[in-house]
Amino acid sequence: MASLVPALDRLLGPLAPSRQAARSAPRPLSVVVFAATGDQGRSVCHSLVADGGFVVTGITEEPFGEIATALKHEGVKIVKGKMDDPGSYTPYLEDMDGAFVNADFLNSFHHLGPSLPKALTLEIKQSIQAVEACGKAGIKHVVYSALDDLPEEFEVPHCASKAAVVKHIRTSSLPATILYPSHPFSDLMAWDLLRERPRFDGQGSGGPKSYVLAVPAPDECMIPGYAVEQIGDWVKVAFQKPAKWIGQDMKVCGEILSVEDMAKHLSKISKKQVETLHLTKEEFYQPKHRARVGDAMWAQYRACLEDKFVRDESKSEAIVPHQWRFVQWAGQSKDVHRILEF
């Protein structure tokens, strides 16, 4: 019977069921991902390719690196482009249906000295150039990864830079969704906040290992977090439902939990002792603590402590039902396993 199908298709021509099915199948969406080898870009590439309904082009400054090579094997078309050189990526924007725009602030920060003001200025410039290039190319849907626009007295520098880009987008006619991630759980590794702390007995000899969760905030500080490994799932939803999400904000939050609860979860899954810094509120607000932590990080945790990052776990769950909570993320994190040795 199977051998008759090709002959039947030829006989029926355009009326053949297989050809009609092919015509009725939705055309895959072509999406370009900026900073494709960064944490967010990589997740977006993973999610879109795995779905099967997208053709993905990833822009990166390192097209032959380990991450880029892995993305190629997954089916992502990797191209070289530099955020500070629009001419290097503009040709790849033609005929795209969608774009995910995310500037890597940390990359700019480390390459410039580090110099916080210069890095922020560069991020704003690069991001605006990218979204404007998307508009000129006629891209129908841009998803921009932002951060919260906080009140001036609570300003967090790397939030303010992204807020400036959002204001630019809102004054344009660009069809966009503004994505507001929370604090990545993986910041614990990025900022070296989870580490071993040697213990000593009364004689000064080495005791059993213990670990510190060195988040520079009081134990009761509630932090809205999410798994950056899953951010691509939110981006995918936005691209799949443009009528719902163009012109809208999408807030990402896997779980809101305290510093103390993070340490308890880590202790439970690793069966190791993980302590916090046990900071009090009074100690947190001391000028010497702020100076030791640095203004940018201190301001970020102050905004958490005073509930300025508004998130709703249930609303986020309604968009992406399978999002990880902190304990799920920590349980699968190779870095957490490596540091806590379990």
Secondary structure, DSSP 8 states (H G I E B T S, - for coil): -TTHHHHHHHHHGGG-HHHHHHHHS---EEEEETTTTSHHHHHHHHHHHHHSSEEEEEEES-TTSHHHHHHHHHT-EEEE-BTTBHHHHGGGGTT-SEEEE---HHHHHHHTSS-HHHHHHHHHHHHHHHHHHHHHTT-SEEEEE------GGG--HHHHHHHHHHHHHHTS---EEEEE--EETTHHHHTT-EEEE--B-TTS-B---EEEE--SS-TT-EEEEE-GGGHHHHHHHHHH-HHHHTT-EEE--SEEEEHHHHHHHHHHHHTS-EEE----HHHHTSHHHHHHH-HHHHHHHHHHHTT-S---HHHHHHHSTT---HHHHHHH-HHHHHHHT-
